[in-house]
Amino acid sequence: MKNFILLSFLILFVTGCTIHNSEVQLKKYDGDSAEGVSMIIKSGTLTSESTTILITDNSDNKQKHAYSQNFTIYKKVDNDWIQLDEKIDNKITTLENYFVNDSNELEMKQDWKTVYGNLSSGEYKIVKYLNDLDNGKSYSVSTNFVLNK
């Protein structure tokens, strides 16, 4: 356990903060989903500006899955999931790791107003990212939601 905490701290220290230049991309969703991990929108939290998500990790490797604050929003357009354009020139992302609790759950507020602006009516997908600290692979978990204004 001590090595695991040290490794997590080292990853956070070495990677620090990154700045991503926002580029206009129409990118279709093509995620590599994590097996045994699911995500839902917490009831009563969905607005055009934000939501709270609940991740449940029932995988065999749940203690080694590190979740980031990062997320991506896609909108369904003509039966394709298209990544939304970011509304800011530079996005500063911190690289903290979050882990499920003893009940195998992780609750996170996701505020997209700053990055994407207020979302209009439509069908969306929010994609969260996780890293498997055992094998170094990255995975995603997603859930769909509908906004009606």
C-alpha positions in Angstrom: 0.0 0.0 0.0 2.9 2.3 0.8 4.4 1.7 -2.6 1.0 2.4 -4.2 0.7 5.8 -2.4 4.3 6.7 -3.3 3.7 5.8 -7.0 0.5 7.9 -7.1 2.3 10.9 -5.5 5.2 10.4 -7.9 2.9 10.4 -10.9 1.2 13.5 -9.7 4.5 15.3 -9.0 6.2 14.4 -12.2 3.2 15.3 -14.5 2.1 18.4 -12.6 -0.3 20.6 -14.5 -0.6 20.7 -18.3 -2.0 23.3 -20.6 -3.9 22.0 -23.6 -4.4 24.3 -26.6 -7.9 24.0 -27.7 -8.4 23.1 -31.4 -11.6 22.8 -33.2 -12.1 19.0 -33.8 -15.1 17.1 -35.0 -14.2 13.8 -33.5 -16.4 10.8 -33.3 -16.6 8.9 -30.0 -14.6 5.7 -30.2 -13.8 4.8 -26.6 -12.0 1.8 -25.1 -14.4 1.1 -22.2 -13.3 -0.3 -18.9 -14.9 -3.7 -18.1 -16.8 -3.8 -14.8 -17.1 0.0 -14.5 -20.3 1.9 -14.9 -21.3 5.5 -14.6 -24.7 7.2 -14.1 -26.0 10.8 -13.7 -26.9 11.3 -10.0 -30.7 12.0 -9.9 -31.7 15.7 -9.6 -28.2 17.1 -10.5 -28.4 17.6 -14.3 -28.5 21.2 -15.5 -27.3 22.9 -18.7 -24.1 23.9 -16.8 -23.1 20.8 -14.8 -24.0 17.5 -13.2 -22.9 15.0 -10.6 -21.8 11.6 -11.8 -21.6 8.4 -9.8 -19.0 5.8 -10.9 -19.3 2.2 -9.7 -16.2 0.1 -10.2 -16.9 -3.7 -9.7 -13.8 -4.7 -11.7 -11.2 -7.1 -10.3 -8.7 -4.2 -10.4 -10.7 -1.5 -8.7 -8.0 -0.5 -6.2 -5.6 0.2 -9.1 -8.0 2.4 -11.2 -7.2 6.1 -10.9 -9.9 8.4 -12.1 -9.1 11.9 -13.3 -11.2 15.1 -13.1 -11.0 15.3 -17.0 -14.1 14.6 -19.0 -15.3 15.1 -22.6 -18.8 15.9 -23.8 -20.2 14.5 -27.1 -23.5 15.5 -28.7 -25.5 13.1 -30.9 -25.8 14.5 -34.4 -27.3 12.4 -37.1 -26.7 9.2 -35.1 -23.0 10.0 -34.6 -21.5 11.2 -31.3 -19.5 14.3 -32.1 -17.1 15.9 -29.6 -18.1 19.4 -28.6 -15.8 22.3 -29.3 -14.1 23.8 -26.3 -15.1 27.5 -25.7 -11.8 28.6 -24.2 -8.4 29.0 -25.9 -6.4 27.2 -23.2 -7.6 24.7 -20.6 -5.5 24.1 -17.5 -5.9 20.6 -16.2 -4.6 19.3 -12.9 -3.8 15.6 -12.7 -5.1 14.5 -9.3 -6.1 10.9 -9.0 -9.4 9.9 -7.5 -10.3 6.4 -6.3 -13.5 4.5 -5.5 -14.5 4.3 -1.8 -15.1 1.1 0.2 -18.5 0.8 -1.5 -16.8 0.8 -4.9 -18.2 4.2 -5.7 -16.9 7.6 -6.7 -19.1 10.7 -6.8 -17.8 13.7 -8.8 -19.3 17.0 -9.8 -18.6 17.8 -13.4 -19.0 21.5 -14.3 -18.8 22.0 -18.1 -19.9 25.6 -18.3 -16.4 27.0 -18.4 -15.1 24.6 -21.0 -18.2 24.0 -23.2 -20.6 26.7 -22.2 -24.3 26.0 -21.4 -25.5 23.0 -23.2 -28.6 23.4 -25.4 -31.4 20.8 -25.7 -30.3 17.5 -27.1 -28.8 14.1 -26.4 -25.3 14.0 -24.9 -22.6 11.6 -23.7 -20.2 12.4 -20.9 -16.9 10.4 -21.0 -14.6 10.1 -18.0 -11.1 8.6 -18.1 -9.3 6.2 -15.8 -5.8 4.7 -15.7 -5.1 1.2 -14.7 -2.0 1.6 -12.5 -1.1 -2.0 -12.9 -0.8 -2.2 -16.7 -0.5 1.5 -17.6 -3.5 1.4 -19.9 -6.1 4.1 -20.1 -9.8 3.4 -20.4 -13.0 5.4 -20.5 -16.4 5.1 -19.0 -19.4 7.0 -20.3 -23.1 7.6 -19.8 -25.7 9.3 -22.0 -28.1 12.0 -20.9 -30.8 14.2 -22.5 -31.3 17.9 -21.8 -34.7 19.4 -22.4 -34.9 23.2 -22.1 
